[in-house]
Amino acid sequence: MNLRALLTLNAILATLHGLGFILAPALLLSLYRITQAPGTSLLGQLFGTELLVVAITCWKGRDFTSTSALSALVLAGLVANAVGAIICVRATLNGVMGVTGWLGVLIYGVLTIGYLSVQLRKGYNASAA
């Protein structure tokens, strides 16, 4: 997968999840079987807000031409998604999230592999087909 496609995929996933967590946090958290407590919906909405930051950054980053800017996007995507995958694995195995937590592992895992692939081949040209 080239960097432009990866950034597009990341932007779409982040937008969908971000809007979902902002507009219907209790519903999305319940799908992941996360126990509701005071403040849980608020944290879900704040998480959704940060996903919109990721979405906009990835979407706009598709048009970057600076190697250093693209390198920063790739490194940030790699680290953030790898950490997200680890957190989702632990949370799912520990019962904090239900079986739907594996969806989070899948999403973060696929994005991690994509960013790792770009990082290893230094394919920082987002406009390349």
Secondary structure by P-SEA (a helix, b strand, c coil): ccaaaaaaaaaaaaaaaaaaaaccaaaaaaaaccccccaaaaaaaaaaaaaaaaaaaaaaacccccaaaaaaaaaaaaaaaaaaaaaaaaaaaacccccaaaaaaaaaaaaaaaaaaaaaacccccccc
